[in-house]
Amino acid sequence: MVGNKIVVIGDRDTVTGFQMVGASECAIPTTPEETRSVLTRYFRDPDTGLIVITEPLAKPIESTLMELSEAPVPVILLIPDRQGSTGAYEDVLRELIRRAVGIEIKV
């Protein structure tokens, strides 16, 4: 059974917005180590179905994201913060496609 909990990991503005629309749980980590720890904890929670993480927090832990993204659930979704996109989403998506099909594809 897929969990139905939506988790948001991001800056205070992003987290506040998602809390207002009903995100189940949220975290505002301040270091890459804390981000990795929070992400891993929520990822291992069987009730979690979707993890939303802002690109600036995702970029320093890209290798962890790649490793966790190999599992079909929970889904990890990278979003820009209020400063705009950093391109981290494209990097992660490009690597996942390369692993899946064995060739580099422009996204």
Buried (B, 14 or more C-beta within 10 A) or exposed (E): EEBEBBBBBBBEEBBBBBEEEEBBBBBBBEEBEBBBBBBBEBBEBEBBBBBBBBBBBBBBBBEBBBEBBEEEEBBBEBBBBEEEEBEBBBBBBBBBBEEEEEEEEEE
